[in-house]
Amino acid sequence: MILKELTEREKLIVLECLKCVASGEVIYHDWEFSIIMNVTPEEIKQMVKEWPEVNLSNNTVYYAINDSMNNLLGYPHSKQTIWDEYFAFPREEVKRVFRKWKDNNAVE
């Protein structure tokens, strides 16, 4: 669970994804949230509060980062067409950061 390979801008993109998921506006905090995210809404909110002092050895942190980015990019939440209303960063840049995150955090 490595963030140090990310630039400061890339870390901001990760944090923005976490904040978006924590808000419940794009990925709703409903009965399936914990199923698709592998964490609870409360855990995501706590991570946002603690950022950047998150415990990278904690699996919850890994799942929160990984699944926030993955589900914002791919989950059918019907917000892709209004992406700019929720994000300061373009979708393609979030995709690039997610690929970099995955490449640096591959499970062996």
N, C-alpha and C positions, 0 to 999 in steps of 0.2 A: 504494500500500500504506500506508494511513493508519490509525494507531491513535489519533492525537491527538483525533479526534472522539468517541472512546469515553470514557465515564466510568470512574472507577477500578473500580467494581463490574462494569461491562461488560468491562473488561480482565481482571478475575478470572475471569469466565465464559469468556473466550477461553482463558486459561491452564488452567482446569480441563478444557476440552475437549482441549487439547493433552496434558495429563497423562493423561487417560483413554485417548487413542489411543496414547500412548507406553507405557502399561502393557501393552497387548496383550490385555487382558481382555475388551474389547467388540469391537474390530476386531482380529482376530487377525493376528499378524505371520507370515502364511503366504505362499505363492507369489503370491497376487493383491494383497497389500497395496500394493506400489508401483504397481500398475496402477490401483487405485481411489483412491489417495492422491496420486499424482504425486511422492512423496518416499519415502525409505526410513525404516524404524523408527529407524535411527541418527540420521538428520537431525531427526526429531521429538524424540527424546530430547535431542539437543544443543540444540535450541531451548528446551526446557523449562529446561535448565541455565543458559542465557544470559538467560532472561527477566528483566526487560523490555528488556535491552540487545540486542535482536535487530536485524539489519540489514534494515530495511524495504524497501530497494531490491533485495533479493535475491528472485528469483522463488521460491526454495525456501520462504522465509518466507511469501510470499503463498499458495502452494499448501498449506502445512502448516496455516495458519489456516483458509483457505477450505474445504479438503476435510475437515479434522477436524470442523468444525461441520456441514457439509453431510452427511457420511456418518454422523455420530452421529445426526442428525435423520432421515435418510431411507434409509440403507443397511439391507437386511434382516438385521441382526445378531442378531435375536431377544432383544434386551435392553430394548426399549421398555417392556414390562410391568413391569420391575423398575428403572426409571429412577432412583428415589430411592436405590437401593443404590449407585449409581455417581456421583451428582451431588448437590451441595448446592443447586443451583439448579433451579427447575421448568423443565420442557421448554418451556413457553410463553415463558419469559424467554430461554432460549437461542435459540428461534426469532426473537424480537424482535431480539436482538443480532445474529444472523446476517443478518437483513434489513437492519439498519443498516449492518453491515459491507459487505454487497454494494452497497448504495446509495452508500456513500462510496468504493468501490473498483471502480466500473464501468469496464470497458475501453472506451475510445472508438475 
